[in-house]
């Protein structure tokens, strides 16, 4: 069995590596061509374009590796079936259950590789790529409404609900267009702070520049003649529980977050009564996505039982590409439907994998019993 395992694993691993290198080379070329448009602007050179495209390679690897596993395993299984090597292995005692067990173990190893790349390397390189491009483009735009953050704090006047809006980020990563609104327990606006730019320190204290603070009196204070107080300050230290990690999660793309960071930020949003459905679904998708490698090897195993003795490998590889594309499509559609229909997050994330696992096991069982 050790010899059989070595034969299957070596053949499949080399096929998967070849497919992965081909896909990553193609996507690197596409990213590099897209970056050529910005060369010559604000000191952006061809070397920056090449480096930025290279930083996106781990993210592409994480997204494409299950498809590479599917195509590489299909090619390897189809080639063994065509040359009758797999038939010899079957007559030598490699039963369906044992073959499925061998490929499942290999799928687990592929899943571990996907998890390590997707949770430790890809978020770091994606973040560096975003920050590098933002530095040359004058900052990072956060949409028409900017990024919103919330927190609750206790003051001598009672509990305050604080909403923070950040319009964009600067070329050096500083926050720009900051607006802070503090509401009392009755929903009345008590404090508004506007600042041209600011940064979040390691102690969660926001250092604001060119700040304008407006304080509104309570109804009782207004009745006694107290007016609205407006103060201008060149610098203002604003203490908050919104640390740099929470702010980064709000302003940077979701692809720059690890599984743990997605979990923490989802809990933060839920605790502040903000919509957390999108990040909860992303958390479960990121947690379960490596297991797609196990589903892919199970989906590829039935191709070894088709007994194609001549030709047909290219057609099977094409079928594997279509299966991989359909899996990615269903995975994305399931996430969007989960947000629209308010599905349970783990159900929306696990449905594509479960559907394709059921299809692969059904096809495998039918081929073994009737073919």
C-alpha positions in Angstrom: 0.0 0.0 0.0 2.9 2.3 0.6 4.0 1.9 -3.0 0.4 2.6 -4.2 0.2 5.7 -2.0 3.6 7.0 -3.3 2.5 6.4 -6.9 -0.8 8.2 -6.5 0.4 11.1 -4.4 3.5 11.8 -6.6 1.4 11.8 -9.8 -1.4 14.0 -8.3 0.8 16.5 -6.5 2.9 17.2 -9.6 -0.2 17.6 -11.7 -1.7 20.0 -9.2 1.5 22.0 -9.0 1.7 22.3 -12.7 -1.9 23.5 -12.9 -1.4 25.9 -10.1 1.7 27.4 -11.7 -0.1 27.8 -15.0 -3.1 29.6 -13.4 -1.0 31.8 -11.2 1.2 32.8 -14.1 -1.9 33.7 -16.1 -3.4 35.8 -13.3 -0.1 37.5 -12.6 0.2 38.5 -16.2 -3.4 39.9 -16.1 -2.8 41.9 -12.9 0.5 43.2 -14.3 -1.2 44.4 -17.5 -3.9 46.1 -15.5 -1.3 48.0 -13.5 0.5 49.3 -16.6 -2.2 52.0 -16.9 -0.9 53.7 -13.7 2.8 53.8 -14.6 4.2 57.3 -14.7 1.7 58.8 -12.3 3.0 60.0 -8.9 6.2 58.1 -9.3 4.6 54.7 -10.0 7.1 52.6 -12.0 7.0 49.3 -13.8 8.8 47.8 -10.8 6.0 48.9 -8.5 3.5 47.3 -10.9 5.5 44.1 -10.9 5.8 44.1 -7.1 2.1 44.9 -6.6 1.1 42.1 -8.9 3.4 39.7 -7.1 1.9 40.6 -3.7 -1.5 39.5 -5.0 -0.3 36.0 -6.0 -0.9 34.4 -2.6 -4.5 35.7 -2.6 -5.0 34.2 -6.1 -3.4 30.9 -4.9 -5.9 30.8 -2.0 -8.9 31.3 -4.3 -7.7 29.1 -7.1 -6.1 26.2 -5.3 -9.2 24.0 -4.9 -9.9 24.4 -8.6 -6.2 23.4 -9.3 -6.7 20.4 -7.0 -9.7 19.4 -9.0 -8.2 19.8 -12.4 -4.8 18.2 -11.5 -6.5 15.2 -9.8 -8.9 14.7 -12.7 -5.9 14.8 -15.1 -4.0 12.3 -13.0 -6.9 9.9 -12.5 -7.9 10.0 -16.2 -4.3 9.4 -17.3 -4.0 6.4 -15.0 -7.3 5.1 -16.3 -6.3 5.6 -19.9 -3.0 3.7 -19.5 -4.8 0.9 -17.5 -2.6 1.6 -14.5 -5.6 2.2 -12.3 -7.2 -1.0 -13.5 -4.0 -2.9 -12.5 -4.2 -1.1 -9.1 -7.8 -2.2 -8.7 -7.0 -5.8 -9.5 -4.1 -5.6 -7.0 -6.5 -4.8 -4.2 -7.1 -1.1 -4.4 -10.8 -1.1 -3.6 -13.1 1.9 -3.9 -13.2 2.6 -0.2 -9.4 2.4 0.1 -9.0 4.7 -2.9 -11.4 7.2 -1.5 -9.5 7.1 1.8 -6.2 7.7 0.2 -7.4 10.7 -1.8 -9.3 12.1 1.2 -6.0 12.1 3.2 -4.3 13.9 0.3 -7.2 16.3 0.2 -6.7 17.1 3.9 -3.1 17.9 3.2 -4.1 20.2 0.4 -6.7 21.8 2.7 -4.0 22.4 5.4 -1.8 24.1 2.7 -4.7 26.3 1.6 -5.5 27.3 5.2 -1.9 28.3 5.9 -1.6 30.4 2.7 -5.0 31.9 3.1 -4.8 32.8 6.8 -1.2 33.7 7.3 0.4 34.8 4.0 -2.4 36.1 1.7 -3.9 38.7 4.2 -0.5 40.2 4.8 0.4 40.5 1.1 -3.0 41.7 0.2 -2.8 44.4 2.8 0.7 45.5 1.6 -0.6 45.6 -2.0 -3.6 47.7 -1.0 -1.4 50.1 1.0 1.3 50.4 -1.6 -1.2 51.2 -4.4 -3.1 53.6 -2.1 0.2 55.4 -1.4 0.7 56.2 -5.1 -3.0 57.0 -5.8 -3.2 59.5 -3.0 -5.2 57.3 -0.6 -7.9 54.8 -0.4 -11.5 55.8 -1.3 -14.2 54.3 1.0 -17.2 54.7 -1.2 -19.7 57.5 -1.3 -20.6 57.3 2.4 -17.3 56.3 3.8 -16.7 53.8 6.6 -18.9 53.9 9.8 -17.9 52.7 13.2 -19.9 52.6 16.5 -19.2 52.2 20.2 -20.9 52.7 23.5 -19.3 54.5 26.4 -20.3 55.6 29.9 -19.9 59.2 30.9 -20.8 61.2 34.0 -23.9 62.3 32.1 -25.0 58.7 31.3 -24.4 56.3 28.4 -23.4 57.7 25.1 -23.8 56.2 21.6 -20.8 57.2 19.4 -20.8 57.0 15.7 -17.6 57.7 13.7 -17.5 58.3 10.0 -14.2 58.2 8.0 -14.4 59.5 4.5 -11.1 58.1 3.1 -7.6 57.3 4.0 -4.5 59.3 3.0 -1.4 58.3 1.1 0.5 57.4 4.3 -2.4 55.5 5.8 -3.8 58.4 7.9 -7.6 58.8 8.2 -9.1 61.8 6.5 -12.5 63.5 6.7 -13.3 62.3 10.2 -16.7 63.0 11.8 -17.7 61.9 15.3 -21.2 62.1 16.7 -22.1 61.5 20.3 -25.7 60.9 21.2 -27.2 60.6 24.7 -29.5 57.9 26.0 -32.5 59.8 24.6 -31.0 60.0 21.1 -30.2 63.7 21.3 -27.0 64.9 19.6 -24.6 66.1 22.3 -21.2 66.4 20.7 -19.9 66.6 17.2 -16.3 66.5 16.3 -14.9 67.2 12.8 -11.3 66.7 11.9 -9.4 67.1 8.7 -7.2 64.1 9.4 -6.2 61.8 12.3 -4.4 58.6 13.3 -5.2 55.9 15.8 -2.5 55.2 18.4 -1.6 51.9 19.9 -3.5 52.9 23.1 -6.7 53.4 21.0 -6.4 57.2 21.4 -7.3 59.1 18.2 -4.9 61.9 17.5 -7.0 64.4 15.5 -5.7 67.5 13.5 -7.6 70.7 12.7 -10.5 69.6 14.9 -13.7 71.4 15.5 -15.8 70.4 18.5 -19.4 71.4 19.0 -21.2 70.7 22.3 -25.0 71.0 22.6 -26.6 71.7 25.9 -29.3 69.5 27.4 -32.9 70.8 27.3 -32.5 71.9 30.9 -29.2 73.7 30.3 -30.7 75.4 27.1 -33.7 76.6 29.2 -31.3 78.2 31.6 -29.6 80.1 28.8 -26.6 78.0 28.0 -25.6 78.3 24.3 -24.0 75.9 21.9 -20.3 75.8 22.4 -17.9 75.6 19.4 -14.2 75.2 19.9 -11.4 75.0 17.3 -8.3 73.0 18.2 -5.2 72.3 16.1 -4.7 68.9 17.8 -7.2 66.9 19.8 -6.6 63.6 21.6 -9.9 61.6 21.6 -10.0 58.5 23.7 -12.0 55.6 22.3 -12.4 51.8 22.5 -12.1 51.7 18.7 -8.5 50.4 18.3 -6.4 50.3 15.2 -7.4 46.7 14.4 -11.1 47.6 14.3 -10.5 50.7 12.2 -8.3 48.7 9.8 -11.1 46.1 9.5 -13.6 48.8 8.6 -11.5 50.6 6.0 -9.6 47.8 4.3 -11.0 45.1 2.0 -12.3 41.9 3.6 -9.6 39.9 1.7 -7.0 41.5 4.1 -8.5 39.9 7.2 -7.7 36.5 8.7 -10.3 34.1 10.0 -9.7 35.3 13.6 -10.0 38.9 12.6 -13.2 38.3 10.8 -14.6 36.5 13.9 -13.6 39.4 16.2 -14.9 42.1 13.9 -18.2 40.2 13.5 -18.6 40.1 17.3 -17.7 43.8 17.5 -20.4 44.7 14.9 -23.0 42.5 16.7 -22.1 44.1 20.0 -22.6 47.6 18.6 -25.9 46.5 17.0 -24.5 46.9 13.5 -25.2 44.6 10.5 -22.7 41.7 10.8 -24.3 39.3 8.3 -21.7 40.0 5.6 -18.7 39.5 7.8 -20.2 36.4 9.5 -20.7 34.8 6.1 -17.2 35.8 5.1 -15.9 34.2 8.3 -17.6 30.9 7.7 -16.6 30.9 4.0 -13.0 31.5 5.0 -13.1 28.9 7.7 -14.7 26.2 5.5 -13.1 27.1 2.2 -9.9 24.9 2.7 -12.2 21.9 3.1 -13.2 22.4 -0.6 -9.9 20.6 -1.5 -11.3 17.5 0.1 -14.5 17.9 -1.9 -12.5 18.4 -5.1 -10.5 15.2 -4.8 -13.7 13.3 -4.1 -15.2 14.9 -7.1 -12.2 13.8 -9.3 -12.1 10.2 -8.2 -15.1 9.0 -10.4 -13.0 10.0 -13.5 -10.7 7.0 -12.7 -13.6 4.6 -13.2 -14.6 5.7 -16.7 -12.1 3.3 -18.4 -11.1 5.6 -21.2 -8.3 3.7 -23.1 -7.7 6.3 -25.8 -8.3 10.0 -26.0 -10.8 11.8 -23.8 -8.3 13.3 -21.3 -8.6 16.8 -22.7 -12.4 16.5 -22.5 -12.2 15.4 -18.9 -9.9 18.2 -18.0 -12.3 20.6 -19.7 -15.1 19.1 -17.6 -13.0 19.6 -14.5 -12.5 23.3 -15.4 -16.3 23.7 -15.8 -16.9 22.0 -12.5 -14.4 24.2 -10.8 -16.0 27.4 -12.3 -19.5 26.2 -11.4 -18.3 25.6 -7.8 -16.8 29.1 -7.5 -20.0 30.6 -9.0 -22.2 28.7 -6.6 -20.0 29.7 -3.7 -20.3 33.4 -4.6 -24.0 33.2 -5.4 -24.7 31.4 -2.1 -22.9 34.2 -0.1 -25.0 36.9 -1.9 -28.2 35.0 -1.4 -27.3 34.4 2.2 -27.1 38.2 2.8 -30.3 38.9 0.8 -32.4 36.2 2.4 -30.8 36.5 5.8 -29.7 32.9 5.9 -27.8 31.4 8.8 -24.2 32.3 8.0 -22.7 28.8 8.3 -25.5 27.4 6.1 -24.8 29.9 3.3 -21.1 29.2 3.5 -21.3 25.3 3.7 -24.1 24.7 1.1 -21.8 24.7 -2.0 -19.4 22.3 -0.5 -22.1 20.0 0.7 -23.8 20.0 -2.7 -20.7 19.1 -4.6 -19.7 16.5 -2.0 -23.1 14.8 -2.4 -22.7 14.9 -6.2 -19.2 13.4 -6.1 -20.2 10.6 -3.8 -23.4 9.9 -5.8 -21.3 9.7 -9.1 -18.7 7.6 -7.4 -21.2 5.1 -6.0 -23.0 4.8 -9.4 -19.8 4.2 -11.3 -18.5 1.6 -8.8 -21.8 -0.3 -8.7 -23.0 -0.1 -12.3 -19.9 0.5 -14.5 
